[in-house]
Amino acid sequence: MNADFYQCMLYSKYIFYGLMLHGKELMSTRSNHNLVILMVFTILLSIACNTATLFPKSTPAPLPTATMEPKLIHFENDIVAFDYPAGMKVFNTADPAFIPYPFNVSLGGQMVAGLADPAEIGTNGYMYRTLGIFRQAILPGSNLEKVMEEAYKPMVRTTGYVDATGPVKLAGLPAYQQTYSYFDSRSQAPYELRDIWAEKDNLIFRVSIWTPPHNPENFAAFQSVTDKIINSLIIKDNLPPILETPIPESTASPTPFPTSMLLHFENDVVAFDYPKGMKIYSATDSTFQFYPDFQLGGELVAGLGDPKFTGFGNYYRSIRIFRQQIPAGSNLEAIMLEAYRVAEEHFQQENGILNANGPITVSGLSAVQRTYRVYSGEPAYEMRDIWIQRDNELYIIAIWTEYTNPDDFAAFQAGADVLLESLQIK
């Protein structure tokens, strides 16, 4: 009950009691008209009190709180165009710095553009809240359904926060959306994944929105942001062809990797920069094992392994630097010839996708590069060896990796190039 109504009813009560106390006197003096006036006044006052309750005084409406939405920025390249909120970090085609997490989920295609939430980028460079746009060609005899089936075959998926799998639209095209939860064993946490697949001009486009859920409000806010980006998405006509080996474009540095994503290594023999995601090993660390397991010769100076590519105690993606003395009467060509003859006894060497054999310059010294492919069962391994002679010493840089897909391979080679360009032989 509000204060005004309480006060009003109190006055009515006093008047009513007054009438009861003085009623006999009023009647005896035949002042009926006074009695009528007081009774009418009491009734009106009571009605007024009730009216005040039924129709309370209007109070000024609070001023609307202004929701400061982030400024929208327009992004455009020769494949897509869209608007995105200021504050998001944007990446152009095939930028190796765009590393969505979980990184062991690979659905194929070439990265067209990517966005990441800066608040969800780890010190290791992994991006835990992203929107990525990818495209890939439809091979003869295949179609969108078959591509999706193959992409999801290695994954164990469960129902996520949002169960919205089914037909949707993407950039005005008929599309199919997959929403699911994926448990990442490395971080021991679930991730909410949302992929939208569409087809245009014999190409498959995929928009992938990946994020840890954290909480429903936080999750819903990010989905709202990404919906705005998707709703503004334009996939252009007359698209450029997909490169077999895309050329990475840098985002925030003249090199393919921003400086913030590089670490520095130095010992008494060499010094170089390398991507943060790689693990460094010293020459005396016996725990560093690699595959394919053949040697080109020399003693290990430094080694790097990619933790994302391990199994049975081996690194399937590595960069290693070896050093050896050139025996008297020998030379670089003879040592290389013998090394690859012995290697051929373990793994047959075939032409690789790099096809970059020939002379190069590393650390200001003349060098010879050899690229090739070997197989171990089903996986193919792309091998890149660089032989550098300085006086009577020979340095061998072995850049070996299990082949995954063009984008991932190009990113790894870009990281290796950073090391080569920064390498100093002391």
Helices and strands as residue ranges (DSSP letters): H 3-28, H 32-54, E 72-76, E 80-85, E 89-91, E 110-116, G 118-120, E 130-137, H 144-152, E 166-170, E 173-184, E 189-200, E 203-211, H 216-232, E 234-235, G 259-261, E 262-266, E 270-275, E 279-282, E 299-305, E 310-311, E 314-315, E 317-325, H 332-344, E 358-362, E 365-375, E 380-390, E 393-402, H 406-422, E 424-425
